[in-house]
Amino acid sequence: MLPKAWEGLLKTADCLPFIIHTIERVFDASWSMDPNRHDYFEMVYMKKGDAVFHIAGQPVDLEPNDVVIIKPERLHKFIVKSPGGCEFTVMGFKFENSPNTGYSEVSLEDFLNFVQGGEFGDYITLRLNEKNEIISLLHRILREREHTEPGSEFLNYLLIMEMFVLLSRALKMAWEDSLRGKSSRVRPLIAQAIRYMESRYTEEISPGEVARYVFLSHSYFTRAFREVTGMSPLSYILKLRIDKAEQLLLDTELKVGEIAHQVGFSSQQRFCEIFRKQRGMTPLTCRRGQKP
């Protein structure tokens, strides 16, 4: 049983990665595997040797320190390539909303705010170095799962959450690297970000939140957004709010303070400052100048 303080800490997490199984395997070149699929994510870390995964009909070459995450229900088969065999670690996982509850079917994309490109549809790959923190954490998780000492379960939760945070960061870097110099792939992301802004601009959203929605760092997203639209993400959010505010000023009898609140401003003063900056007049002047 977990101490009450631990239980409270874990319940604050909306979605925890839950390890179903961990396996460390060594196979020689004569080993073969029948194609299989399962209803959970599977992360494979290559420790030694070379191999190839056939995932949903696509060959994926793996070398030492490569990581591949296979999504649920994807048919896959593992083939050893190295004459001397290979050694790898397999970790299967799902997500659960909190301890002692059933599985949730939250996808890895949702958990990591990952924007799915065509090549990432069935699997995600990462190439790490031997001293990478993710690999060190994976080894620690494997060791801790063998222990039954007090606190082992809780420590395992913490290690797992830390590993997935690091995975998220590594994936974000790989995702941004894959986009550099490829405007044809950046524009759909910016379009997706704009749709998100248009559906949420009346709420307290920030450019950082929108960047996370399309799985980009704040700095990269801001730069890419400006290149595509000619303005910053914050300026775009404010433009959406002021455009809507102007419509409400002209078409309704709502008070200025009510309009400010409806379009997402926390204060009437801030609203009036931004309105004057964008329109060159106050909200009341706009209303009186356009309506009898």
WOLINRA-V861166 format. One record per residue. N is the residue number from 1. SS is DSSP state (hx for helix, st for strand, lp for the rest). PSI is psi in whole degrees, -180 to 180 (NA if undefined). D_CENTER is the distance of its C-alpha to the mean C-alpha in Angstrom with 1 decimal. Layout:
n=N ss=SS psi=PSI d_center=D_CENTER
n=N ss=SS psi=PSI d_center=D_CENTER
This chain:
n=1 ss=lp psi=137 d_center=31.6
n=2 ss=lp psi=145 d_center=29.1
n=3 ss=lp psi=153 d_center=30.6
n=4 ss=hx psi=-40 d_center=30.0
n=5 ss=hx psi=-39 d_center=28.1
n=6 ss=hx psi=-42 d_center=25.6
n=7 ss=hx psi=-43 d_center=25.3
n=8 ss=hx psi=-40 d_center=24.6
n=9 ss=hx psi=-45 d_center=21.9
n=10 ss=hx psi=-34 d_center=20.1
n=11 ss=hx psi=-13 d_center=20.5
n=12 ss=lp psi=-15 d_center=18.6
n=13 ss=lp psi=130 d_center=15.3
n=14 ss=lp psi=-35 d_center=14.0
n=15 ss=lp psi=113 d_center=12.5
n=16 ss=st psi=136 d_center=13.7
n=17 ss=st psi=133 d_center=13.4
n=18 ss=st psi=118 d_center=17.0
n=19 ss=st psi=126 d_center=18.8
n=20 ss=st psi=-44 d_center=21.3
n=21 ss=st psi=154 d_center=23.1
n=22 ss=st psi=137 d_center=23.4
n=23 ss=st psi=136 d_center=26.0
n=24 ss=st psi=125 d_center=27.5
n=25 ss=st psi=150 d_center=29.6
n=26 ss=st psi=126 d_center=32.1
n=27 ss=st psi=146 d_center=33.5
n=28 ss=lp psi=177 d_center=36.3
n=29 ss=lp psi=-18 d_center=36.5
n=30 ss=lp psi=-9 d_center=38.5
n=31 ss=lp psi=143 d_center=35.8
n=32 ss=lp psi=155 d_center=34.3
n=33 ss=lp psi=134 d_center=31.7
n=34 ss=lp psi=144 d_center=31.9
n=35 ss=lp psi=140 d_center=28.9
n=36 ss=st psi=167 d_center=26.9
n=37 ss=lp psi=160 d_center=23.9
n=38 ss=lp psi=171 d_center=22.4
n=39 ss=lp psi=21 d_center=20.3
n=40 ss=lp psi=164 d_center=17.7
n=41 ss=st psi=151 d_center=15.2
n=42 ss=st psi=124 d_center=17.2
n=43 ss=st psi=127 d_center=16.4
n=44 ss=st psi=127 d_center=19.5
n=45 ss=st psi=120 d_center=20.5
n=46 ss=st psi=120 d_center=23.7
n=47 ss=st psi=-44 d_center=26.1
n=48 ss=st psi=151 d_center=29.2
n=49 ss=lp psi=178 d_center=30.4
n=50 ss=lp psi=148 d_center=29.1
n=51 ss=st psi=172 d_center=28.0
n=52 ss=st psi=133 d_center=26.5
n=53 ss=st psi=134 d_center=24.3
n=54 ss=st psi=108 d_center=25.0
n=55 ss=st psi=114 d_center=21.9
n=56 ss=lp psi=40 d_center=22.7
n=57 ss=lp psi=0 d_center=25.5
n=58 ss=st psi=127 d_center=23.7
n=59 ss=st psi=133 d_center=25.0
n=60 ss=st psi=109 d_center=22.5
n=61 ss=st psi=136 d_center=24.5
n=62 ss=st psi=133 d_center=23.7
n=63 ss=lp psi=172 d_center=25.4
n=64 ss=lp psi=135 d_center=25.6
n=65 ss=lp psi=11 d_center=22.4
n=66 ss=st psi=148 d_center=20.2
n=67 ss=st psi=135 d_center=17.3
n=68 ss=st psi=135 d_center=16.4
n=69 ss=st psi=117 d_center=14.0
n=70 ss=st psi=130 d_center=15.9
n=71 ss=lp psi=160 d_center=14.6
n=72 ss=lp psi=148 d_center=17.0
n=73 ss=lp psi=20 d_center=20.3
n=74 ss=lp psi=124 d_center=20.3
n=75 ss=lp psi=130 d_center=23.8
n=76 ss=st psi=156 d_center=24.0
n=77 ss=st psi=140 d_center=26.8
n=78 ss=st psi=130 d_center=27.2
n=79 ss=st psi=126 d_center=30.1
n=80 ss=st psi=132 d_center=31.5
n=81 ss=lp psi=-36 d_center=32.6
n=82 ss=lp psi=132 d_center=34.1
n=83 ss=lp psi=-31 d_center=37.8
n=84 ss=lp psi=7 d_center=37.4
n=85 ss=lp psi=-172 d_center=34.6
n=86 ss=st psi=162 d_center=31.1
n=87 ss=st psi=132 d_center=29.3
n=88 ss=st psi=163 d_center=25.8
n=89 ss=st psi=136 d_center=23.7
n=90 ss=st psi=134 d_center=21.9
n=91 ss=st psi=119 d_center=19.5
n=92 ss=st psi=139 d_center=18.8
n=93 ss=st psi=151 d_center=16.4
n=94 ss=st psi=-168 d_center=15.4
n=95 ss=st psi=142 d_center=14.0
n=96 ss=st psi=152 d_center=16.5
n=97 ss=lp psi=-35 d_center=16.6
n=98 ss=lp psi=166 d_center=19.1
n=99 ss=lp psi=145 d_center=21.8
n=100 ss=lp psi=25 d_center=24.6
n=101 ss=lp psi=170 d_center=22.9
n=102 ss=lp psi=172 d_center=22.2
n=103 ss=st psi=146 d_center=19.2
n=104 ss=st psi=154 d_center=16.6
n=105 ss=lp psi=42 d_center=15.4
n=106 ss=lp psi=128 d_center=11.7
n=107 ss=lp psi=160 d_center=10.0
n=108 ss=hx psi=-33 d_center=7.6
n=109 ss=hx psi=-45 d_center=5.8
n=110 ss=hx psi=-42 d_center=6.0
n=111 ss=hx psi=-40 d_center=5.5
n=112 ss=hx psi=5 d_center=2.3
n=113 ss=lp psi=42 d_center=2.3
n=114 ss=lp psi=126 d_center=3.9
n=115 ss=lp psi=121 d_center=7.3
n=116 ss=lp psi=121 d_center=9.9
n=117 ss=lp psi=169 d_center=13.0
n=118 ss=hx psi=-41 d_center=16.3
n=119 ss=hx psi=-10 d_center=16.4
n=120 ss=hx psi=12 d_center=13.0
n=121 ss=lp psi=-40 d_center=14.4
n=122 ss=lp psi=-17 d_center=15.8
n=123 ss=st psi=164 d_center=14.5
n=124 ss=st psi=135 d_center=12.5
n=125 ss=st psi=149 d_center=14.8
n=126 ss=st psi=142 d_center=15.0
n=127 ss=st psi=117 d_center=18.4
n=128 ss=lp psi=165 d_center=19.0
n=129 ss=lp psi=165 d_center=22.3
n=130 ss=lp psi=-29 d_center=24.4
n=131 ss=lp psi=12 d_center=23.9
n=132 ss=lp psi=144 d_center=20.1
n=133 ss=hx psi=-33 d_center=18.9
n=134 ss=hx psi=-44 d_center=16.7
n=135 ss=hx psi=-41 d_center=19.9
n=136 ss=hx psi=-42 d_center=21.9
n=137 ss=hx psi=-39 d_center=19.7
n=138 ss=hx psi=-44 d_center=19.9
n=139 ss=hx psi=-39 d_center=23.7
n=140 ss=hx psi=-39 d_center=23.9
n=141 ss=hx psi=-43 d_center=22.1
n=142 ss=hx psi=-43 d_center=24.6
n=143 ss=hx psi=-42 d_center=27.5
n=144 ss=hx psi=-31 d_center=26.6
n=145 ss=lp psi=-16 d_center=26.3
n=146 ss=lp psi=-10 d_center=30.0
n=147 ss=lp psi=152 d_center=31.1
n=148 ss=lp psi=24 d_center=32.5
n=149 ss=lp psi=158 d_center=33.2
n=150 ss=lp psi=132 d_center=32.6
n=151 ss=lp psi=-6 d_center=29.1
n=152 ss=hx psi=-40 d_center=27.7
n=153 ss=hx psi=-45 d_center=25.5
n=154 ss=hx psi=-43 d_center=24.1
n=155 ss=hx psi=-38 d_center=23.6
n=156 ss=hx psi=-42 d_center=21.9
n=157 ss=hx psi=-46 d_center=19.3
n=158 ss=hx psi=-43 d_center=18.8
n=159 ss=hx psi=-42 d_center=18.6
n=160 ss=hx psi=-45 d_center=16.0
n=161 ss=hx psi=-40 d_center=13.7
n=162 ss=hx psi=-42 d_center=14.4
n=163 ss=hx psi=-39 d_center=13.8
n=164 ss=hx psi=-29 d_center=10.3
n=165 ss=hx psi=-46 d_center=9.7
n=166 ss=hx psi=-38 d_center=11.5
n=167 ss=hx psi=-42 d_center=9.8
n=168 ss=hx psi=-44 d_center=6.4
n=169 ss=hx psi=-42 d_center=8.9
n=170 ss=hx psi=-40 d_center=10.8
n=171 ss=hx psi=-39 d_center=8.5
n=172 ss=hx psi=-42 d_center=7.8
n=173 ss=hx psi=-43 d_center=11.6
n=174 ss=hx psi=-39 d_center=12.4
n=175 ss=hx psi=-46 d_center=10.6
n=176 ss=hx psi=-39 d_center=12.6
n=177 ss=hx psi=-37 d_center=15.6
n=178 ss=hx psi=-18 d_center=15.7
n=179 ss=hx psi=-19 d_center=15.9
n=180 ss=lp psi=128 d_center=18.6
n=181 ss=lp psi=11 d_center=21.9
n=182 ss=lp psi=77 d_center=20.6
n=183 ss=hx psi=-28 d_center=21.0
n=184 ss=hx psi=-24 d_center=21.1
n=185 ss=hx psi=-25 d_center=17.4
n=186 ss=hx psi=-40 d_center=16.5
n=187 ss=hx psi=-43 d_center=18.6
n=188 ss=hx psi=-32 d_center=16.7
n=189 ss=hx psi=-43 d_center=13.5
n=190 ss=hx psi=-38 d_center=15.8
n=191 ss=hx psi=-39 d_center=17.5
n=192 ss=hx psi=-39 d_center=14.4
n=193 ss=hx psi=-40 d_center=13.8
n=194 ss=hx psi=-42 d_center=17.5
n=195 ss=hx psi=-39 d_center=17.5
n=196 ss=hx psi=-45 d_center=15.0
n=197 ss=hx psi=-44 d_center=17.3
n=198 ss=hx psi=-26 d_center=20.3
n=199 ss=hx psi=-12 d_center=19.3
n=200 ss=hx psi=6 d_center=18.5
n=201 ss=lp psi=-21 d_center=20.7
n=202 ss=lp psi=-6 d_center=23.2
n=203 ss=lp psi=177 d_center=20.8
n=204 ss=lp psi=71 d_center=19.9
n=205 ss=lp psi=155 d_center=16.9
n=206 ss=lp psi=160 d_center=16.4
n=207 ss=hx psi=-35 d_center=15.4
n=208 ss=hx psi=-39 d_center=12.8
n=209 ss=hx psi=-42 d_center=11.2
n=210 ss=hx psi=-39 d_center=11.5
n=211 ss=hx psi=-43 d_center=10.0
n=212 ss=hx psi=-33 d_center=6.7
n=213 ss=hx psi=-34 d_center=7.1
n=214 ss=lp psi=18 d_center=7.7
n=215 ss=lp psi=48 d_center=5.3
n=216 ss=lp psi=154 d_center=8.7
n=217 ss=lp psi=158 d_center=10.8
n=218 ss=hx psi=-46 d_center=13.2
n=219 ss=hx psi=-44 d_center=16.1
n=220 ss=hx psi=-43 d_center=15.1
n=221 ss=hx psi=-45 d_center=14.0
n=222 ss=hx psi=-44 d_center=17.3
n=223 ss=hx psi=-46 d_center=19.3
n=224 ss=hx psi=-39 d_center=18.1
n=225 ss=hx psi=-43 d_center=18.5
n=226 ss=hx psi=-39 d_center=22.0
n=227 ss=hx psi=-36 d_center=23.0
n=228 ss=hx psi=-41 d_center=22.3
n=229 ss=hx psi=-18 d_center=23.6
n=230 ss=lp psi=5 d_center=25.9
n=231 ss=lp psi=165 d_center=24.6
n=232 ss=lp psi=160 d_center=21.9
n=233 ss=hx psi=-41 d_center=19.1
n=234 ss=hx psi=-43 d_center=21.0
n=235 ss=hx psi=-36 d_center=24.2
n=236 ss=hx psi=-43 d_center=22.8
n=237 ss=hx psi=-45 d_center=21.7
n=238 ss=hx psi=-37 d_center=25.2
n=239 ss=hx psi=-43 d_center=26.9
n=240 ss=hx psi=-42 d_center=25.5
n=241 ss=hx psi=-44 d_center=26.8
n=242 ss=hx psi=-38 d_center=30.2
n=243 ss=hx psi=-45 d_center=30.7
n=244 ss=hx psi=-39 d_center=30.2
n=245 ss=hx psi=-43 d_center=32.4
n=246 ss=hx psi=-40 d_center=35.1
n=247 ss=hx psi=-43 d_center=35.2
n=248 ss=hx psi=-35 d_center=35.7
n=249 ss=hx psi=-39 d_center=38.3
n=250 ss=hx psi=-29 d_center=40.3
n=251 ss=hx psi=-7 d_center=39.9
n=252 ss=lp psi=171 d_center=40.1
n=253 ss=lp psi=17 d_center=42.2
n=254 ss=lp psi=145 d_center=39.3
n=255 ss=lp psi=157 d_center=39.8
n=256 ss=hx psi=-41 d_center=37.9
n=257 ss=hx psi=-38 d_center=36.2
n=258 ss=hx psi=-40 d_center=35.1
n=259 ss=hx psi=-43 d_center=33.7
n=260 ss=hx psi=-44 d_center=31.8
n=261 ss=hx psi=-42 d_center=30.2
n=262 ss=hx psi=-34 d_center=29.4
n=263 ss=lp psi=4 d_center=27.6
n=264 ss=lp psi=6 d_center=25.3
n=265 ss=lp psi=142 d_center=27.5
n=266 ss=lp psi=-19 d_center=28.1
n=267 ss=lp psi=151 d_center=31.7
n=268 ss=hx psi=-36 d_center=34.5
n=269 ss=hx psi=-46 d_center=35.4
n=270 ss=hx psi=-41 d_center=32.0
n=271 ss=hx psi=-48 d_center=32.1
n=272 ss=hx psi=-37 d_center=35.6
n=273 ss=hx psi=-47 d_center=34.8
n=274 ss=hx psi=-39 d_center=32.0
n=275 ss=hx psi=-46 d_center=34.2
n=276 ss=hx psi=-40 d_center=37.1
n=277 ss=hx psi=-40 d_center=35.1
n=278 ss=hx psi=-33 d_center=33.8
n=279 ss=hx psi=-12 d_center=36.9
n=280 ss=lp psi=16 d_center=39.7
n=281 ss=lp psi=166 d_center=41.0
n=282 ss=lp psi=162 d_center=40.4
n=283 ss=hx psi=-40 d_center=39.1
n=284 ss=hx psi=-38 d_center=42.7
n=285 ss=hx psi=-40 d_center=44.2
n=286 ss=hx psi=-46 d_center=41.9
n=287 ss=hx psi=-46 d_center=42.9
n=288 ss=hx psi=-33 d_center=46.6
n=289 ss=hx psi=-22 d_center=46.7
n=290 ss=hx psi=-16 d_center=45.3
n=291 ss=lp psi=147 d_center=46.9
n=292 ss=lp psi=NA d_center=50.6
